Each structure stands twice: as structure tokens, then as C-alpha cells.
Amino acid sequence: MDPTVEALTGIADAITDTLPCDAVAGLDDVRLLAVVRAVEAVGRRVDALRVTVAAEVAERSRKPLGSAGLAARCGCRTPAELLQRTTLASASTLYRRVTLGAAVRPRVSLTGDPLPARFDRVGAAFRAGTIGVDTASAITGVLGPLHDRVAADSIGRAEEELVAAATGSGPDTPVPAGADEVRVQAVVWQAFLHPDGVEEAEEEAMRHRYFSIGRHLHRGLVPMKLLVLPEAAGRVEKFFDAHLTPTQDHHPEGAATGDTTDAKDTIAAVPGETRSRDQQRHDVFIALIDTLARTPGTPQVGGAAPTVLVTVHADDLAQGRTVGFSDGVETPLSATTVEQMICTGGTQNVVLAGNGRVLALGSPERCFTPRQRRAITARDGGCIIPGCPIPATWCEIHHVVPAAEGGPTHTDNGVLLCWFHHRTITTSGWRIRMHHGATQVQPPPWINPNPEWRPASRARTTRNTRMRHGSPTRTPSRGRRSSRSPGRTVTWQESIE
């Protein structure tokens, strides 16, 4: 065996003997963190060798060499194929190694004279093990495209500053910066060295933005692909933060706490919340689309607001064994989904002959009118499930007593629920009832083993009414008797149609 290969094999065996993976769980906290740092240091040295040998294989297999190249002589079409067969690593990992290796390895001129690497400072720190693959790739990947547009000494100054930040050796960086932080700093340097490139990058991004909707299901879901401009992504992120963060407006019952916890942490404190943040974003997105479809001025389809058509056999619907089919969706819809959509959007009876001819067309049923929706909104104020931050505008109206069971489409039988809680109301354990026309909820036993029915309105006018009723010593100002009824909620939306 080659002495170098034998020595490297011995090092690998020594690492395993020094600390078997099974022994990590038995380390105390202090020793565990020390081992993490030591293992990372070993990994950086190994990564430096990985990158170096991968780049050397690519260099010896470059196209101008033709059949004399290393890959061709080994029966491989490309250096990537040779590396994949040799290392069993993924193509993306090997591409990253080869790209980084080409940026930090010494070069040779056309006349055969040696030239320094494009990023010799990064290469020196990388080979010394003071920075890792992520940091080295962040610097070379961001500054690399500038080599043909910016003076070499300017790029060298940026490289030096970034390596100093990554290693903690600079005057203003006593603590080493992580790879993500170094990438941010590199982007700032890029903009400083080549400000015209920012506009060019934006124009390039404009050409590649897209939103596509897949046709083939993946695990029962329809895939969507989305690439947005950076400023658009920022607006979207803030939008989601605003609607997924418990705030004073969304959670009046906790307004007095003065809680200013970060948005990404506060959502976990919502009672009974089991959704991940990505799942919550999905639900907010669906609610946003539904809201826009109801908004006056939204472009119409066939003379009506954008509406999803779901067809289901009347007998199946009556017997509770519903399977529905929606236009634009290949997969059938379950009974739960169909009934939830009926609860929200209503039904229309169509009588078909045996040959498919339309014999009769009924009028839409089970839909709450705009005036009913405004009244229910004034009463409930938003999704009635405690802790849910979704505002009233984004909510659907749920029949407390299902229409199929004789429940009327009346304000005394309709409550506001967000898309998620409406979809899961029959399985989540939350119970809803109407008590003299007022909404009440009861939490599932796993939240409260001894649940009680509690008022569920989030409307601020309703809360003010409770506050006035609960203040027996309240005295009208200046000795006058108030002429307003303490239990009355007033709305001025009747003129809006």
C-alpha cells in the first residue's frame, strides 16, 4: 500500500478508536462542546484535502487534454463522473469542491509560468484549517465574479478583510465570524467594489423570477415553485411575521403583559398550536387568496369572482360518503374537504339527465350574504379559536350546526374560523356552540382536562361592553347620564355593498 494512503487510513482508524460515535452520548456538557470544536478542526483539515484532490483530478481531466486526460484514461466521460465513482459523494458536493479548489489553487500562465491563486489568502487560511469550506466558498463565490471587472488589489483588500473577520484576527473582529456572517460581509464588499453590478444583478433577477404550479402530486400535495426578488421576499416575510405573531391587536387578553418576544418565538406560545411555522405560512397564504377573491375590484372569471368548482353526487353527499372533484385538481377530494368547502362556499343543485344534459339548475344555497358576514365580523372580531391571530377579513364562516343537519344560514349559526381551524374543526377537539346568539368555545381535553364553555369574541366593542358591565362603580363624567346602551355594538358598514 502507498505510504500516504496507509497513513491516512491509520488516521481514520485512530479517530474511530479515540472517540467512537456511540460514546458521544456519555460526554458531559463541557467535554461535549470541547469535542465539537476539536472534531470541527479535524474536519476542516480533511475538507482542505478533499477540495485539493478534487481540484487536481479536475485539472488533470480538463477538456484540452482530450483522451490523455485522467478521466478519459479511467473510462469516464467527465472528471465529475470519475470523482463520483471514486468518492461516492453527490454531484453537487463534488461540484462545490472542484469550484472552490480552482479558486484557491496556484495557477499556471499560458507560457508555463507559475501564478498565484485567485484567492491566495483564502487558500492559505483554508489549508491551515483556520476557515472551513462554507466560509471559503462564501468569500470566493461572492467576490469571484468581480475578477474581470475590478482591480485585483481592490479584491485583495476585500479578501484580506474577510479572512481576518472569519479568523477573528482583524482589529475590529476579536471573535471569529461564522460563514453566514462572512457571506453577508462579502456581499457588502461586492456592492462597494462594483456598485453597477447591483443593478445588473437586479435586472438578471427580474428575468428569472417565476411562480409555477405543478400538475403531479407529491405525497398528496400540489408542488409550487417560487423565485421572488429580494425586496419582495422581505415584504412577504414581514407580512407573515405580522400575521403569525401574537400581538396586542390579535391577543387582547394578553395585552397587559407587555410581551415583546421575537416573532419566531412567540408563535410557539399559542395554546394548542401544533403547526410548524412553514405550515402556518401555508395557511396564511390560502387565507390571503380567499380574501383577495372576495375583495371588490378583483378580476372576474366568467363574470363572477374567482371560484373553485367542486362537483359531488347528491346521494353521496346526503349519505356522508362524499368524494368530490375540483376543476384544475387531478386528485379527488375527501368528504371532510368537500363539506368544509360547502360550509364556506355553499352549494348549487344541478339536475342531469342520463346522457349528461342539464335538466334543472337551482339557485346557490347555504351562502352567507355580505351583510350577514359584516354582522358576524362585528360580533366575533376574528377567528374565534383562542390564540389564533388570523384577522376577521381572512376568515371563513362556519355553520355551527351543519346545513345538512338543518342548521340555518343565519348569524345565530355562523362563526368566523380561519382556513386551518375550519378545516380541522371536526378533528381538533375544539367545540363551538351558540348561546343566545353569542359565540362560545370549549377547548379540547388535552389543553384543559376540565374545559368550560367560554365567550369567544375578539371584537373590541364586545370586550368594552364586558368591561363596562364589570365595573359597578363607574360614574358618568360631569354627572351626566350616558345615553348609549352599554350592550350595543354599532357598525357603519351598511352603505358598503
N, C-alpha and C positions, 0 to 999 in steps of 0.2 A: 504494500500500500504506500502511496505517496506520503512522505513525512508530514506535509502540511495538512493533508486530508486526515491523516491519523491523529494529528494533534487537535484538529477541530472536533473530530469525533470524541476524543477524550474530554475536551471541554464540555461538550454537550452531556456526556455521561456524568461528569463531575457536578454539573448544575443539578441534574436529577438526583444525584446522591446527596448533595448538600441540602437541598430542600425539596422533598417530594411534594407534589401538589396536595396529597392527602393530609400533609402536616400543616398546611396553611391555616386550617380552621382552629388549630390548637394554639396559635400565637396570641399573645396579649396585645392590647391596642398599640402600645408604644413600639413593640417589636414589629408588629404588622406594618406600621407606617414606615419604619426603617427598611423593612424588606421591600416594600413597594418602591422606594427610592432606589435601592440597590438593583432590583430587577430591571427597573426602567433604564438605569445606567448601562447594564449589560445589554439590554435590548437596543439601545442607541448604537453601541459598537457593532452589534450584529447587523443592524439595519444599514450602517455605513458600508459594511462588506457586501451586503445584498445589493445595494444600489451600485456599488463599484463593479461587481462581477457582471451584473445585468447590463450595465452600460458598455462594458468591454465586449460582451457577447454581441451586442447590437453593433458596435463599431467594427468588429471582425466579420459581420454579416451584412454590411451595407451594400446597397444595390450595385454601385460601380464595380464591385469585385466579381459580380456575376457568379458563375459556377465555382469560382475559387473561394467564395465566402464560406464562413464557418457553418452557417445554417444549411446552405446548399450541400456542402460536403457531408452533412449529417442526415441528408434526405428530408429536410424541412423547407417549406416554401419561404418562410419568413423567420427572422430572429424571435418574434413573439411565439411562433409555434415551437421553436426549439426550447425556449425558456419555459413554456407551459409544460412541455413533456418532461423537462428536467426537474422543475421545481414543484409541479402540480398546483401552482398558485393560479389565481384568476387572471384573466386578461387585463382587467382594469388595474389590478395591483402591479402587474409587471410593466404596464404602460407608464404608471407613475414612477416606478423605479428607473426605467430607461430615460424618461424625460428629465428627472432630477439628476441622474448620473451625467447626462450630456451637458447639463448646465454647470456642474461643479468639477468636471474632469479637465485636465490640461488639454490644449488643442495643438494641432499642427497646421502650419500655413501651407499654401499651395506649393511653396518652394521647399517644404520639408522642415522649415524652422519651427522650433517649439514656441508656443504661445500660451499665456496664462489662461486659466479657465474664465469663462464669462463672469462667474461669481466665485472668485478665488477665496474671498473672506468667508463666505458661506460654506464652501467646500472644506476649508481648514477647520472651522468650528464643528462641522458635521462629522468629519473623520476623527476629530478629537473626542467626540462623544458629548460635547457641551450643548449641542442642539440636536433635535430629533428630526425625523422625516417630515412631520407635519409643519414644523417651523421652517425648515429649509425649503419645502415646497411652497409655503406661503410667500416667502421672500422672492424666490426665483419665478414663481408663477405670475406674481403681480408686476414685478419690475422687468421680467424678461422681454415682453413686447416693446419696451422702450429703447432697446439697444440700437435700433435703426433710426431712432427719432431724437434721442437726447444724447448729449455729450457723455462720453464714458466716465469722465471724472465726476460728473454730477450723479450718475448712477452709483459710482463707487462710494460717494459720500453717503448716499441713502443706504446702501448696503451696509456700510460700516456702522451707521447709527442703529439700524435694525438688528444687526448681530449683537451690538452692545446691549440693546434692550432685551433681547432674547436670553442673553447670558448674565444679565444683571451687572455688567462691567462698566456701564456708562455712568457719568457723573450724576445724571438725573434718574437712574434706574438701579437703585440698590437691591431691588428684588427682581429676579428674572421674570420676564413677561411670558405668558402662555402663548401657544400657537395662534389661538383665535385673536388675542390682543395684538400680536405681531402682524397678523394679516390686516387688521384694521389700520394699524400704523402704516403699513406698506401701501394701502390704498390712498391714504393721505399724502404720502410721498409721491405716488403716481400722479395724483391730481396737481401737486405743486410743480413737479418737473415737466409735466405735459398737460397744461390746462385744456388745450384744444382737444385732447383725447377724451375728455369727459363728454363733450358734445358729440363726438364721433361715436362713443360707446352708447349714448342715449339713442342716436339715430339707428345704430345696429340693433339695439334692444327693441325699438319700435317695429323693426321689420320682422322680428322673431316672436312678438307677443302672440298668444293664441289661447283659445278656450275650446276644447273639443269634448264631445260626449260620446263615449264608446257604445257599441251595439251588443257586445257579447258580455255576458255576466261573469263576474269573478266572485266566487263564494256567495252568490245570491245578490251581489251588488253591481250597480252600473258604474264602470270606471269613468272618471273625468280627468282630463289633463289640463293644467292651467299654468301659464307663464305670464306674469304681470310685471310691469315696470316697477322699479324700486319705490318710487313715491306712491304708486298705487298700493303696493304691499304695505307700506307704512300706514296708509289710511285704513286699509282693511283690518290691520292688526289693532289699531286704536278703536275701530268700530266694534270689533269683537270684545276688546277689553271693556268697553263701556257697557256692553250688554251681558257680559258674563261675570261682572264684578258686583258683589253686593254693595250697594251704596245707600246713602240716606234716602234718596228718592225711591229706590226699589225695596228697601227694607226699613220702613219707618219704625218697626218695633225695636230695631236696634240703633236708632238714630242717636240716642243719648250716649252711646258707648264711646263715640269719637274714634272709632277704629280706623286707622289709616294703613292697614296691612296691604302689601303689594298685591296687585290684581291676580297674579298667578298663584297666590297662596290662599286668598280669601275664599275662592270658589269651593275649596275643599271643606270649608267650614259650614256650608249649607247643609241643614239636616236632611239626611236620607239621600244625598247626592251620590250616585254611583258612576256617573258618566265621566269618561276622560275628557280633557279639555278639547281634544280634537273632535270627539263625539258631540260635545256641546256646540262647537263651531258649525258642525254639520246641521244641527237642529236649528240654530240661529239663521243659517243660510236659507233653509227651507222656509222658515217663517218670514224672512225678508222677501222671498219670491212671492209667497202668498199675499203679503201686504201690498207689494207693487201691483199685483194683478187686480187688487180691489181699488187701487188708487185712481181717482178721476184723471183722465188725460192719458192713461196707459194705452198704447196702441192696441186696437182690437183685432180679433181674428174672426173672420166671418160675421162681422157686425156685433160681436159680443166680446166681453173681457176674456183674456186667455183662460181657458177652462180645460181641464183634463177630463176626457170622456171615459167612463168605466162602464162596461156592459156586463150584466149579470142576469141569469134566468130568474124570473119572478118566483117560480116554485122553489128554486134553491135558496133564494133569499128568505122566503117565508119559513122554510124548514131548517134554517140555520146551517146549511151545508154549502155555503156560498163559495164559489170560485169566480173571480171577476177577471176581465181582460181590459187593459188600458191601451189607448192608442199611443203608439210610439214606444211601447214596452213589450218585449218579447215574452217575458215570464208571466205566468198567471199571478193574480193577487189573492192572498188568503182572505178568509172570512173576516178576520179581525181588521185587516186593512180596508176591505170594502165597506164594512159597517162604520168604521171611523170616517171614511170619506163621505159616506151617505149622511152621517151625523153633521158633517161640516157643510157639504155642498148640496144636499138634498137629492131627490130622485125625480125622474120623469118617466111615466109609463109609456111604452111603445108596444103596440099590439101588431104582431107579424103573422102573416098567413104562412101556410106550409111551404110555399115557394119563395118566401122571404119578402113578400110585398108588405108595405106598411099599411095596415088597416085602420089604425087609430093612434092618435098622439095626444097624450094627456098633458096638462099643464104642470110645471115644476112644483114639487111638494117638499115639505119639511125644511124649507129655507127660511132663516130669519131675515126679516126685512132690514133695510138700513136704519130705520127708526128704532126697531127693536134692538139692533146692535148698539146704537148710541145709548139707549137706556140701560142695557146690561153693562156697558162700559162704565157709565156713570156710577153704577152700583158696585161693580166688582173691582174696577181700577187696574186690572192686570190678571195674569194667571193666578188662580186662587190657591194653588198649592203653595204652602208656606215655604219661604226661602227661594222660590223661583223668581229670577229677576226680569223675565220677559214682560215687556210692557203690553198694555191693552191693545194697541194698534196691531201688534203682531200675533195676537191670539185668535184662536178659532172658538166657535160657540158650540158647546156640548149639550146635548139633550140629557138632563139628569135622569129622567125616565125615558128610555128609548122610544122613538116614534113607533117602532114595531110593536111595542107593548102598550100602545095607546097614549104615550106621552105627547102632550100638545107642543106645538111650536109657539111658545109663549114666553114672555120674560120671566114668569114664575117657574119655568122649566129649563131655562138656558143659563149656562155659566161660561165664563172665559177660561180656556185652557190653552197653554202653548202647544205647539205641534207634538213635542215629545210626551208631555203628560196626557194629552188627548189620546195619543197612540197607545199608551201603556196603562190607561186608567183601569182597565179590567183585570190587569195582572199585577199592578204595583202594590196593591193593598190599601191605597187611599180610597176613602169612601166620601161621597158627596150627597148632601140632601138639601132640600129647600124647606125652610122653617118660616111659615107665614110670608113667603116671598123673598126671604133673605137667605143668602148662601151660607152653608155650614160644611165643615170638613172634619174628618176623623182620620188621624194618621194610622199607618199600619202598625200592628203589634210589635214588630221588630224595632220600631222607633220609640214607641211608648207602649209598654205592656198593659197599661190601664188607660186606653185612649178615651178621651171625651170629645163630644161634638163642640166645636168652637167656631165663632164667626170667622169668615174667610175674606171679607172685603179688604182690598188695599186702597180703596178710594179715599183720598184725603178728606173730602167733605164728610164721609161716613165716620171717619175717625174723630173729626172735630165734633160731630154730634155726640159720640160716646163720651168725649172729654167734657162736653157741656153737661151731659146728664150725670156724669160722675163728680161734678163739683157743686155740692149742696150750698156752699157759702158764697157762690158767685153773685155779685151785686152789679146791676147795670150801671154804666158810667153816668155821672152827673145826676143820679137819682131818677133817670128816665126808665120807663118800662120798654124793653125791647119788643118791637113789633114783628120780628122774624120768628117763624115757627122753628124751634130747635131741632125738629126731626126732619126738616125738609131739605132736599138736595135740589138745587136749581141748575138747569143747563140752558144755554142759549144757542143750541145747535139745530133747532127745528128748521131754520131757514136754509140749512145746508142739505142739499139733495145730491 
